[in-house]
Amino acid sequence: MRSLLTACSVEVYKLRRSFVLWGMLLFILFVITLFLGQPNWSSFFERTAFLYSSVFGLLGFGMVTSWTFGREYSDRTLKDLLVLPVSRGEIAIAKYVAIIFWCFVMMLISFVYALMLGFFIGLPGFSFAIAQHYLFLILIIGALHLLLSAPLALLACISRGYLMPIGFAFTTLMLALVFGPTTIGAYLPWSVPALHLKESGAALFPLMSTSYLLVFLIGVIGFVGTVKWLQNREQQ
């Protein structure tokens, strides 16, 4: 347990020092600023939540996940990492913990930033109930995207880099945008976060329990597959 906690703290620190994490956060804050011209708080929060259900989640979290696992190959540091007195399974878990921690930090920072912007320009219709509703909604959407990002770690390990998983993340974003508004969307895991956002309104094709189950299975397969890959394939 002590070795796992040490590995988690190291991975959290490594990700904190990465340009990818802070570059992605700056991009998120910049895009949120672009959509500031909304008539009221509900519309502004709705737009922010939509961005997290699509671009910020699929590409943003996907890039952070791809870089966290893929950089060990591109920087040729994986062999040094694997000789440490920490099991390869714990290394994978520590990387996932760092990704989850910093992605939730990004969501909280961007939400606070959106609040500050809204108050600064004097958006009408604010209430704590509305803010709480959309904060929880964004966190739930973020959790769904973190599950969907798990296979990107496996792809990074298989391809020994981060270009393939980033390309896969971009492809899933396109698929979600194309098939999300159709009946296929409820069965396409990468469309589920955006459709979950619509559930509070009038969703044309509502989600089912199977939709969330598929997202969960994708996350489990990605996580277990990554752990097994590092345990069994990285012997040299």
N, C-alpha and C positions, 0 to 999 in steps of 0.2 A: 504493500500500500504506500509506503514511504517513497519507493522508487517511482510509482505512478504519479504521486503528487509532485515530486521533483520534476518529472518529465512534463507535466501539465504546466508548471510555472515557467519552465524553460521555453515551451512552445508559445505560451501566451506572450512572453517577453520578445521572442523572435518575431512574432506576427506584429507586435506593437511597433517594432522598428522597421517594418517593411513599408516601402513606398506604395505598394498595391493597396494596402488597407486605407491609408490616409488619402491616397489619390481617389479611391472609390468614394470615400466619405465626402470629399470636396465636390466630386461630381454629383452626388446625391443632393447635397445642399444647394448646388448651383441650379439643378433642374427644379427643385422645389421652389426656388426663388423665381424662376421663369413662370411658374403657374400661380403666382401670387394674385394675379388680377381676377379673383373670384368674387361673386356678389356677397357671400357670407361665409361664416365659419364652417357650416356643414358642407358646403360645396368645396371649400379649400381642403378640409380633412378628407373628403371623398376622393379628391384628385390625388392627394398624397398617398392614400391607401391604395388607389389604383396603380400608381407608379410602383409601389412595393409588390403588388400582386403580379406585376409583369416584368418590367425592365430591371428594377432594383433587385428583385428577388432572383430571377432566372440568370441574368447576366452578372449582377453585382455580387451576390453570394457565390455564384458559380465561379467567378474569377478569383475570389478570395480562396475558395476551396482548391481550385486547380493550381494556383500558385503555391499554396501551403504545402501540397504534396509534390507537385512537379518541380519546384525549385531545388529539391534535394538531388534530383537527377541532373538538371541543367547546370547547377553549381558544382556537381561532382562531390557532394558532401555526404551522400547516402552511406557509402562504405564506412566513413568515419562514424556516422550515427549508429550503424548497426553493431559496432564493436563496443559500444558503451554497455555498462552493466545494467541494462534495462531491456526487458523482453520486447520483441518486435510488435507484439500485440499491444503492449503499453505505449509504444511509440505512436501507433496508429490512433489509439484512444486519446492520447494527449493532444495530437494534432486536431482531432475532431472537437475536443473540449475547447481548444483555443479558438477554432473557427466559430463555434456556437457562442462563446463568450463575446468575442469582438463583433460579431454580426448583431447580437442583441444590443451591445453598446452603441453601434452605429444607428440602430433604430431609435434608441432613446435619445441620442444626441440630435438626430434629425427631427424628431418630434418636438423636442424643446426648442429647436431652431425655428420650426414652423410656428410654434406658439409665439415666440418673440417677434417674428415677422408680422404675424396677424395682429398682435397688439400694437405694434409700431405704426401700422398703416390704419388702424382703427376699424378692422372688420366688424360688422354688426352680427348680432345673434349668438354671442358666446355664452356657453353654460358649461359647468363642470361635468354634467351628465354627457353632453356631446363629446367633450374632450376625452373623458374616460372610455366612452364607447369606442371611439376610433383608435385610442391607444391600444386597447385590448384587441381590437380587430387587426391592427397592424402587427402586433406581436404574434397572433395566431397565424396570420398569413406568412410571417417570417418563419415560424416554426415549420410550416408546411414546406416552404422553400428550402429550409435546411435539410429536411428529409430528402427532397428531390436533388439536392447537391451531393448527397453521399456517393452516388455512382461516379461522379466526376473525379473523386479521389481514386477510385479503382482504375478509371481510364488513365489518370495521370501516372499511376504505377505501371500499368500495362504498356503505355506508349513512352514511358520514361521521359516525361516532360509535361508541359502545360498547354501546348498548342491544340492537341486533339480534344482534351476536355473543354477548353474554351470554345472551340468550334462546335462541339456537341451542345454546349449551353446555348449558343446562338441559334442552332438548328431547332432546339426545343422551344425557344422563344418564338420563332417563326411559325412552328406547328401550332403553338398555343394561340397565336393571334389569328391564324387561318381557321383552325377547327374549333376553337373555343366557343364561338357563337352558334355552333351546330350541335346536332344530337350526339356527335362523336365526342364533343368536349367533356361530357360527364364521365367518359371512360378513358380520357387522355389525362394521365396524372399531372402533366405540366399545365393543364388548363384549370385544374381544381382550385388553386389559390384565387384566381380572378373570378371564377364562378362562385366561390365562397363569399367574396365581396358582394356579389350580386344577390346573394341569398337574403340580405336584409331589405332588398327592394323587390322588384318584380322580375325574377329570373325566368327567362323563356324556357330554359332546359335545366330544371333544378337538379341539384346533386343528390346522390343516394349514398347509403353507407358503403356501397362497393367503391365509390369514387375515393373516399378517404382511406379505405383499406388498400387500394392500389398505391396510393402515395406512401402509406406506411410500409408496404412490402418493398417498394423501390428503395426506401431508406434503409431497411434492414438488409436487403441484398447488397447494396452498395457498401454498407459498413462491414458486414461479415466478410464480403468478398475482399475488401481492402486488407482487413486483418489477416485473413488466410493467405493472401498474396504475399504480404510482407513476411509471414512466417515460413512459407514454403518455397517461394521463388527467389528470394534474395540471399542465396547462400554464398555466391561468389563475391 
